[in-house]
Amino acid sequence: MKNNEINKYITKIRNNLENIYNAFYLWKSLRNAEYNIIYNKYKYFWGIVIVSVQQKWLLGIPKLFEESRKGSREVISIPFLLKFISEGKDKEEIKKEIDKQKSILKNIKIWRNKILAHQDKIVVDDIKAFYKEYPVKGKQVELLLSSIEKIIGRINAATNKMPIIYCYSRFREESKQDLDEIVSTLMKDEERGKQRGKGSGLNI
């Protein structure tokens, strides 16, 4: 396969990873208790926003590692990209990096299969026990995302003579900045509304 074809698939994976990074760090910022006054005022909007961004990264991460099934159509994923790398040191290093994340990947895939893509009754009946048995912690996810970034970088370097360096860390700060600005604007509007109400003698 030609390099430009491989690059097309790498770009697709990279774009997916960008969306996952953005969703995870936005979700993390949304958990700020200081924003609760705004969440409570617009609870139907923020409720679905928070759930949606969480599901985006929980469903998106397993897709990056999905294996193509025999006899079915191929899926574009990290295992798919590995096929284009010759056996040797580069491929072994990538496999080792994937192996480091097997535990958290396994748990996220179980979440995907048991409570996101489907709703197993046995899980719903004792959800606390499920979370205890298959924990998915924020710090683990951050380390996983950093590892995936390395994996994509190594795949890119192994398949291109002049690899491009990508940086996903900007999503950590920029997603928070965007959210802070939105919530700050809403809080200011809320305060101005209260002040107008006091000035008019209305009890708002």
C-alpha atoms as an extended CHARMM CRD file, in Angstrom:
* protein
*
       204  EXT
         1         1  MET       CA              0.0000000000        0.0000000000        0.0000000000  PROA      1               0.0000000000
         2         2  LYS       CA              1.2770000000        3.4930000000       -0.8720000000  PROA      2               0.0000000000
         3         3  ASN       CA              2.2340000000        5.9610000000        1.8450000000  PROA      3               0.0000000000
         4         4  ASN       CA             -0.5480000000        8.4000000000        0.9590000000  PROA      4               0.0000000000
         5         5  GLU       CA             -3.1140000000        5.6410000000        1.4880000000  PROA      5               0.0000000000
         6         6  ILE       CA             -1.6020000000        4.7190000000        4.8670000000  PROA      6               0.0000000000
         7         7  ASN       CA             -1.5120000000        8.3990000000        5.8060000000  PROA      7               0.0000000000
         8         8  LYS       CA             -5.2250000000        8.6410000000        5.0430000000  PROA      8               0.0000000000
         9         9  TYR       CA             -5.9390000000        5.9610000000        7.6480000000  PROA      9               0.0000000000
        10        10  ILE       CA             -3.5110000000        7.4720000000       10.1660000000  PROA      10              0.0000000000
        11        11  THR       CA             -5.2400000000       10.8340000000        9.7450000000  PROA      11              0.0000000000
        12        12  LYS       CA             -8.6150000000        9.2090000000       10.3900000000  PROA      12              0.0000000000
        13        13  ILE       CA             -7.3480000000        7.6540000000       13.6300000000  PROA      13              0.0000000000
        14        14  ARG       CA             -5.6620000000       10.9170000000       14.6050000000  PROA      14              0.0000000000
        15        15  ASN       CA             -8.9080000000       12.8620000000       14.0840000000  PROA      15              0.0000000000
        16        16  ASN       CA            -10.7820000000       10.3430000000       16.2120000000  PROA      16              0.0000000000
        17        17  LEU       CA             -8.1580000000       10.6960000000       18.9380000000  PROA      17              0.0000000000
        18        18  GLU       CA             -8.4670000000       14.4900000000       18.8340000000  PROA      18              0.0000000000
        19        19  ASN       CA            -12.2220000000       14.1980000000       19.4460000000  PROA      19              0.0000000000
        20        20  ILE       CA            -11.6470000000       11.7350000000       22.2920000000  PROA      20              0.0000000000
        21        21  TYR       CA             -9.0400000000       13.9970000000       23.9110000000  PROA      21              0.0000000000
        22        22  ASN       CA            -11.3510000000       16.9830000000       23.6060000000  PROA      22              0.0000000000
        23        23  ALA       CA            -14.3420000000       15.0800000000       25.0090000000  PROA      23              0.0000000000
        24        24  PHE       CA            -12.4090000000       13.6760000000       27.9670000000  PROA      24              0.0000000000
        25        25  TYR       CA            -10.8960000000       16.9670000000       29.0910000000  PROA      25              0.0000000000
        26        26  LEU       CA            -14.1590000000       18.8280000000       28.5290000000  PROA      26              0.0000000000
        27        27  TRP       CA            -15.9480000000       16.1950000000       30.6460000000  PROA      27              0.0000000000
        28        28  LYS       CA            -13.2720000000       16.5440000000       33.3140000000  PROA      28              0.0000000000
        29        29  SER       CA            -13.7250000000       20.3270000000       33.4090000000  PROA      29              0.0000000000
        30        30  LEU       CA            -17.5180000000       19.9730000000       33.5100000000  PROA      30              0.0000000000
        31        31  ARG       CA            -17.1950000000       18.2070000000       36.8710000000  PROA      31              0.0000000000
        32        32  ASN       CA            -16.2280000000       21.5010000000       38.5380000000  PROA      32              0.0000000000
        33        33  ALA       CA            -18.6250000000       21.9450000000       41.4810000000  PROA      33              0.0000000000
        34        34  GLU       CA            -18.4010000000       25.7400000000       41.1050000000  PROA      34              0.0000000000
        35        35  TYR       CA            -20.4980000000       25.4330000000       37.9530000000  PROA      35              0.0000000000
        36        36  ASN       CA            -23.4190000000       23.7200000000       39.7220000000  PROA      36              0.0000000000
        37        37  ILE       CA            -25.4400000000       26.9250000000       39.9940000000  PROA      37              0.0000000000
        38        38  ILE       CA            -25.4940000000       27.1460000000       36.1930000000  PROA      38              0.0000000000
        39        39  TYR       CA            -26.0370000000       23.4160000000       35.7240000000  PROA      39              0.0000000000
        40        40  ASN       CA            -29.0470000000       23.5230000000       38.0540000000  PROA      40              0.0000000000
        41        41  LYS       CA            -30.5760000000       26.4870000000       36.2380000000  PROA      41              0.0000000000
        42        42  TYR       CA            -30.1920000000       24.8450000000       32.8220000000  PROA      42              0.0000000000
        43        43  LYS       CA            -30.3100000000       21.2400000000       34.0100000000  PROA      43              0.0000000000
        44        44  TYR       CA            -31.8890000000       19.6860000000       30.9190000000  PROA      44              0.0000000000
        45        45  PHE       CA            -29.2440000000       21.1690000000       28.6360000000  PROA      45              0.0000000000
        46        46  TRP       CA            -26.1790000000       20.5230000000       30.8180000000  PROA      46              0.0000000000
        47        47  GLY       CA            -27.4000000000       17.0960000000       31.8870000000  PROA      47              0.0000000000
        48        48  ILE       CA            -27.3130000000       15.7600000000       28.3470000000  PROA      48              0.0000000000
        49        49  VAL       CA            -24.0830000000       17.6360000000       27.5010000000  PROA      49              0.0000000000
        50        50  ILE       CA            -22.1970000000       16.0160000000       30.3920000000  PROA      50              0.0000000000
        51        51  VAL       CA            -23.4870000000       12.5190000000       29.5750000000  PROA      51              0.0000000000
        52        52  SER       CA            -22.7750000000       12.9660000000       25.8530000000  PROA      52              0.0000000000
        53        53  VAL       CA            -19.1420000000       14.0310000000       26.2130000000  PROA      53              0.0000000000
        54        54  GLN       CA            -18.5130000000       11.2170000000       28.6950000000  PROA      54              0.0000000000
        55        55  GLN       CA            -19.9830000000        8.6520000000       26.3110000000  PROA      55              0.0000000000
        56        56  LYS       CA            -17.9220000000       10.1190000000       23.4600000000  PROA      56              0.0000000000
        57        57  TRP       CA            -14.5970000000        9.1440000000       25.0410000000  PROA      57              0.0000000000
        58        58  LEU       CA            -15.8730000000        5.9280000000       26.6470000000  PROA      58              0.0000000000
        59        59  LEU       CA            -17.1730000000        4.6650000000       23.2960000000  PROA      59              0.0000000000
        60        60  GLY       CA            -14.3720000000        6.2070000000       21.2400000000  PROA      60              0.0000000000
        61        61  ILE       CA            -11.4030000000        4.6230000000       23.0050000000  PROA      61              0.0000000000
        62        62  PRO       CA            -12.4430000000        0.9680000000       22.3720000000  PROA      62              0.0000000000
        63        63  LYS       CA            -13.0080000000        1.7930000000       18.6910000000  PROA      63              0.0000000000
        64        64  LEU       CA             -9.3460000000        2.7640000000       18.3770000000  PROA      64              0.0000000000
        65        65  PHE       CA             -8.3410000000       -0.7860000000       19.3440000000  PROA      65              0.0000000000
        66        66  GLU       CA            -11.0880000000       -2.7270000000       17.5920000000  PROA      66              0.0000000000
        67        67  GLU       CA             -9.9700000000       -5.8580000000       15.7710000000  PROA      67              0.0000000000
        68        68  SER       CA            -11.4120000000       -6.7420000000       12.3590000000  PROA      68              0.0000000000
        69        69  ARG       CA            -13.3750000000       -9.9700000000       12.4450000000  PROA      69              0.0000000000
        70        70  LYS       CA            -12.6450000000      -12.7140000000        9.9510000000  PROA      70              0.0000000000
        71        71  GLY       CA            -15.1270000000      -12.7570000000        7.1110000000  PROA      71              0.0000000000
        72        72  SER       CA            -16.3550000000       -9.2210000000        7.8030000000  PROA      72              0.0000000000
        73        73  ARG       CA            -15.3210000000       -5.7850000000        6.6250000000  PROA      73              0.0000000000
        74        74  GLU       CA            -12.0880000000       -4.3360000000        7.9850000000  PROA      74              0.0000000000
        75        75  VAL       CA            -12.2750000000       -1.5860000000       10.5710000000  PROA      75              0.0000000000
        76        76  ILE       CA             -9.8420000000        1.3290000000       10.7080000000  PROA      76              0.0000000000
        77        77  SER       CA             -8.0850000000        1.0950000000       14.0560000000  PROA      77              0.0000000000
        78        78  ILE       CA             -4.6460000000        0.8020000000       15.6300000000  PROA      78              0.0000000000
        79        79  PRO       CA             -4.4800000000       -3.0000000000       15.0290000000  PROA      79              0.0000000000
        80        80  PHE       CA             -5.3910000000       -2.2860000000       11.4020000000  PROA      80              0.0000000000
        81        81  LEU       CA             -2.5000000000        0.2000000000       11.0860000000  PROA      81              0.0000000000
        82        82  LEU       CA             -0.0530000000       -2.2760000000       12.6070000000  PROA      82              0.0000000000
        83        83  LYS       CA             -0.4450000000       -4.4680000000        9.5190000000  PROA      83              0.0000000000
        84        84  PHE       CA              1.4780000000       -1.8970000000        7.4880000000  PROA      84              0.0000000000
        85        85  ILE       CA              4.5550000000       -2.0430000000        9.7370000000  PROA      85              0.0000000000
        86        86  SER       CA              7.1710000000       -4.6950000000        9.0750000000  PROA      86              0.0000000000
        87        87  GLU       CA              8.1240000000       -7.0710000000       11.8650000000  PROA      87              0.0000000000
        88        88  GLY       CA             10.9830000000       -5.6500000000       13.8950000000  PROA      88              0.0000000000
        89        89  LYS       CA             11.9070000000       -3.2590000000       16.6930000000  PROA      89              0.0000000000
        90        90  ASP       CA              9.3780000000       -0.5400000000       15.8110000000  PROA      90              0.0000000000
        91        91  LYS       CA              6.4490000000       -2.9300000000       15.7630000000  PROA      91              0.0000000000
        92        92  GLU       CA              7.5360000000       -4.6340000000       18.9760000000  PROA      92              0.0000000000
        93        93  GLU       CA              7.8300000000       -1.2930000000       20.7810000000  PROA      93              0.0000000000
        94        94  ILE       CA              4.3030000000       -0.3480000000       19.7080000000  PROA      94              0.0000000000
        95        95  LYS       CA              2.9480000000       -3.7040000000       20.8720000000  PROA      95              0.0000000000
        96        96  LYS       CA              4.6730000000       -3.2670000000       24.2460000000  PROA      96              0.0000000000
        97        97  GLU       CA              3.0840000000        0.1670000000       24.6510000000  PROA      97              0.0000000000
        98        98  ILE       CA             -0.3370000000       -1.3350000000       23.9170000000  PROA      98              0.0000000000
        99        99  ASP       CA              0.2760000000       -4.1460000000       26.4160000000  PROA      99              0.0000000000
       100       100  LYS       CA              0.9410000000       -1.5910000000       29.1750000000  PROA      100             0.0000000000
       101       101  GLN       CA             -2.6480000000       -0.3640000000       28.8250000000  PROA      101             0.0000000000
       102       102  LYS       CA             -4.3880000000       -3.7450000000       28.5920000000  PROA      102             0.0000000000
       103       103  SER       CA             -5.9910000000       -3.5220000000       32.0370000000  PROA      103             0.0000000000
       104       104  ILE       CA             -7.7250000000       -0.1530000000       31.6040000000  PROA      104             0.0000000000
       105       105  LEU       CA             -8.6030000000       -0.9510000000       27.9820000000  PROA      105             0.0000000000
       106       106  LYS       CA            -10.2630000000       -4.1700000000       29.1080000000  PROA      106             0.0000000000
       107       107  ASN       CA            -12.3980000000       -2.3140000000       31.6650000000  PROA      107             0.0000000000
       108       108  ILE       CA            -13.4460000000        0.4000000000       29.2090000000  PROA      108             0.0000000000
       109       109  LYS       CA            -14.4270000000       -2.2520000000       26.6610000000  PROA      109             0.0000000000
       110       110  ILE       CA            -16.5220000000       -4.0110000000       29.3210000000  PROA      110             0.0000000000
       111       111  TRP       CA            -18.2410000000       -0.7030000000       30.1250000000  PROA      111             0.0000000000
       112       112  ARG       CA            -18.9200000000       -0.2640000000       26.4120000000  PROA      112             0.0000000000
       113       113  ASN       CA            -20.4030000000       -3.7480000000       26.0410000000  PROA      113             0.0000000000
       114       114  LYS       CA            -22.2960000000       -3.9690000000       29.3390000000  PROA      114             0.0000000000
       115       115  ILE       CA            -23.7050000000       -0.4930000000       30.0340000000  PROA      115             0.0000000000
       116       116  LEU       CA            -23.2030000000        1.7550000000       26.9880000000  PROA      116             0.0000000000
       117       117  ALA       CA            -23.8330000000       -0.2330000000       23.8030000000  PROA      117             0.0000000000
       118       118  HSD       CA            -26.1210000000       -2.6020000000       25.7450000000  PROA      118             0.0000000000
       119       119  GLN       CA            -27.7160000000       -2.6910000000       29.1860000000  PROA      119             0.0000000000
       120       120  ASP       CA            -27.1210000000       -6.0210000000       30.8700000000  PROA      120             0.0000000000
       121       121  LYS       CA            -29.7180000000       -6.6740000000       33.5620000000  PROA      121             0.0000000000
       122       122  ILE       CA            -27.2090000000       -8.3260000000       35.8910000000  PROA      122             0.0000000000
       123       123  VAL       CA            -25.1040000000       -5.1490000000       35.7670000000  PROA      123             0.0000000000
       124       124  VAL       CA            -28.0230000000       -2.7670000000       36.2660000000  PROA      124             0.0000000000
       125       125  ASP       CA            -29.2010000000       -4.7970000000       39.2680000000  PROA      125             0.0000000000
       126       126  ASP       CA            -25.8740000000       -4.1910000000       41.0530000000  PROA      126             0.0000000000
       127       127  ILE       CA            -24.1450000000       -1.2850000000       39.3430000000  PROA      127             0.0000000000
       128       128  LYS       CA            -21.9470000000       -0.4650000000       42.3730000000  PROA      128             0.0000000000
       129       129  ALA       CA            -20.4250000000       -3.9510000000       42.3080000000  PROA      129             0.0000000000
       130       130  PHE       CA            -19.8000000000       -3.5580000000       38.5670000000  PROA      130             0.0000000000
       131       131  TYR       CA            -17.9650000000       -0.2510000000       39.0280000000  PROA      131             0.0000000000
       132       132  LYS       CA            -15.9000000000       -1.7850000000       41.8250000000  PROA      132             0.0000000000
       133       133  GLU       CA            -14.9210000000       -4.8080000000       39.7420000000  PROA      133             0.0000000000
       134       134  TYR       CA            -14.1990000000       -2.8310000000       36.5630000000  PROA      134             0.0000000000
       135       135  PRO       CA            -12.9660000000        0.6090000000       37.6800000000  PROA      135             0.0000000000
       136       136  VAL       CA            -12.2450000000        3.3590000000       35.1690000000  PROA      136             0.0000000000
       137       137  LYS       CA            -10.3910000000        6.1800000000       36.9170000000  PROA      137             0.0000000000
       138       138  GLY       CA             -9.6950000000        9.5990000000       35.4250000000  PROA      138             0.0000000000
       139       139  LYS       CA             -5.9430000000        9.3660000000       36.0410000000  PROA      139             0.0000000000
       140       140  GLN       CA             -5.8420000000        5.9710000000       34.2900000000  PROA      140             0.0000000000
       141       141  VAL       CA             -7.6070000000        7.4600000000       31.2820000000  PROA      141             0.0000000000
       142       142  GLU       CA             -5.1520000000       10.3650000000       31.1330000000  PROA      142             0.0000000000
       143       143  LEU       CA             -2.2340000000        7.9260000000       31.1050000000  PROA      143             0.0000000000
       144       144  LEU       CA             -4.0130000000        5.8460000000       28.4570000000  PROA      144             0.0000000000
       145       145  LEU       CA             -4.5520000000        8.8660000000       26.2090000000  PROA      145             0.0000000000
       146       146  SER       CA             -0.8990000000        9.8120000000       26.5660000000  PROA      146             0.0000000000
       147       147  SER       CA              0.0480000000        6.2390000000       25.6400000000  PROA      147             0.0000000000
       148       148  ILE       CA             -2.2330000000        6.2660000000       22.5790000000  PROA      148             0.0000000000
       149       149  GLU       CA             -0.5880000000        9.5100000000       21.4870000000  PROA      149             0.0000000000
       150       150  LYS       CA              2.8040000000        7.7550000000       21.6310000000  PROA      150             0.0000000000
       151       151  ILE       CA              1.4500000000        4.7610000000       19.7180000000  PROA      151             0.0000000000
       152       152  ILE       CA              0.0710000000        6.9140000000       16.8940000000  PROA      152             0.0000000000
       153       153  GLY       CA              3.3490000000        8.8400000000       16.7760000000  PROA      153             0.0000000000
       154       154  ARG       CA              5.3640000000        5.6440000000       16.4780000000  PROA      154             0.0000000000
       155       155  ILE       CA              3.0900000000        4.2480000000       13.7850000000  PROA      155             0.0000000000
       156       156  ASN       CA              3.4280000000        7.4900000000       11.8870000000  PROA      156             0.0000000000
       157       157  ALA       CA              7.2250000000        7.4350000000       12.2380000000  PROA      157             0.0000000000
       158       158  ALA       CA              7.4430000000        3.7820000000       11.1580000000  PROA      158             0.0000000000
       159       159  THR       CA              5.4030000000        4.3130000000        7.9940000000  PROA      159             0.0000000000
       160       160  ASN       CA              6.6840000000        7.7130000000        6.8470000000  PROA      160             0.0000000000
       161       161  LYS       CA             10.1150000000        8.9750000000        5.8960000000  PROA      161             0.0000000000
       162       162  MET       CA              9.1800000000       12.4740000000        7.1010000000  PROA      162             0.0000000000
       163       163  PRO       CA              6.6970000000       11.9350000000        9.9600000000  PROA      163             0.0000000000
       164       164  ILE       CA              4.5820000000       14.7950000000       11.2720000000  PROA      164             0.0000000000
       165       165  ILE       CA              4.6180000000       15.4470000000       15.0190000000  PROA      165             0.0000000000
       166       166  TYR       CA              1.1790000000       15.9260000000       16.5510000000  PROA      166             0.0000000000
       167       167  CYS       CA              0.4070000000       17.4600000000       19.9330000000  PROA      167             0.0000000000
       168       168  TYR       CA             -2.8940000000       16.7450000000       21.6660000000  PROA      168             0.0000000000
       169       169  SER       CA             -2.1160000000       18.4860000000       24.9580000000  PROA      169             0.0000000000
       170       170  ARG       CA             -3.7350000000       21.7120000000       23.7260000000  PROA      170             0.0000000000
       171       171  PHE       CA             -7.1490000000       20.1360000000       24.2550000000  PROA      171             0.0000000000
       172       172  ARG       CA             -6.4440000000       19.9100000000       27.9900000000  PROA      172             0.0000000000
       173       173  GLU       CA             -6.2520000000       23.7020000000       28.3460000000  PROA      173             0.0000000000
       174       174  GLU       CA             -8.3330000000       24.9720000000       25.4590000000  PROA      174             0.0000000000
       175       175  SER       CA            -11.4250000000       22.8960000000       26.2620000000  PROA      175             0.0000000000
       176       176  LYS       CA            -11.2890000000       24.2100000000       29.8460000000  PROA      176             0.0000000000
       177       177  GLN       CA            -10.8230000000       27.7850000000       28.6560000000  PROA      177             0.0000000000
       178       178  ASP       CA            -13.8400000000       27.5280000000       26.3650000000  PROA      178             0.0000000000
       179       179  LEU       CA            -16.0020000000       26.0800000000       29.1250000000  PROA      179             0.0000000000
       180       180  ASP       CA            -14.8350000000       28.6780000000       31.6710000000  PROA      180             0.0000000000
       181       181  GLU       CA            -15.7300000000       31.4590000000       29.2410000000  PROA      181             0.0000000000
       182       182  ILE       CA            -19.1950000000       30.0290000000       28.5440000000  PROA      182             0.0000000000
       183       183  VAL       CA            -20.0320000000       29.4820000000       32.2200000000  PROA      183             0.0000000000
       184       184  SER       CA            -18.5890000000       32.8750000000       33.2140000000  PROA      184             0.0000000000
       185       185  THR       CA            -20.8200000000       34.5910000000       30.6390000000  PROA      185             0.0000000000
       186       186  LEU       CA            -23.8880000000       32.7050000000       31.9090000000  PROA      186             0.0000000000
       187       187  MET       CA            -23.0530000000       33.5650000000       35.5250000000  PROA      187             0.0000000000
       188       188  LYS       CA            -22.6740000000       37.2510000000       34.6630000000  PROA      188             0.0000000000
       189       189  ASP       CA            -26.0260000000       37.1930000000       32.8510000000  PROA      189             0.0000000000
       190       190  GLU       CA            -27.5620000000       35.5090000000       35.8930000000  PROA      190             0.0000000000
       191       191  GLU       CA            -26.1650000000       38.1780000000       38.2160000000  PROA      191             0.0000000000
       192       192  ARG       CA            -27.3290000000       41.0240000000       35.9450000000  PROA      192             0.0000000000
       193       193  GLY       CA            -30.7980000000       39.4800000000       35.9050000000  PROA      193             0.0000000000
       194       194  LYS       CA            -30.8850000000       39.4450000000       39.7120000000  PROA      194             0.0000000000
       195       195  GLN       CA            -29.7220000000       43.0530000000       39.8680000000  PROA      195             0.0000000000
       196       196  ARG       CA            -32.4170000000       44.1560000000       37.4240000000  PROA      196             0.0000000000
       197       197  GLY       CA            -34.9830000000       42.3120000000       39.4850000000  PROA      197             0.0000000000
       198       198  LYS       CA            -33.8850000000       44.1080000000       42.6520000000  PROA      198             0.0000000000
       199       199  GLY       CA            -33.9330000000       47.4600000000       40.8940000000  PROA      199             0.0000000000
       200       200  SER       CA            -37.4900000000       46.9830000000       39.6740000000  PROA      200             0.0000000000
       201       201  GLY       CA            -38.7250000000       45.7210000000       43.0260000000  PROA      201             0.0000000000
       202       202  LEU       CA            -39.5750000000       42.2990000000       41.5740000000  PROA      202             0.0000000000
       203       203  ASN       CA            -38.8290000000       39.1900000000       43.5950000000  PROA      203             0.0000000000
       204       204  ILE       CA            -36.9440000000       36.9950000000       41.1320000000  PROA      204             0.0000000000
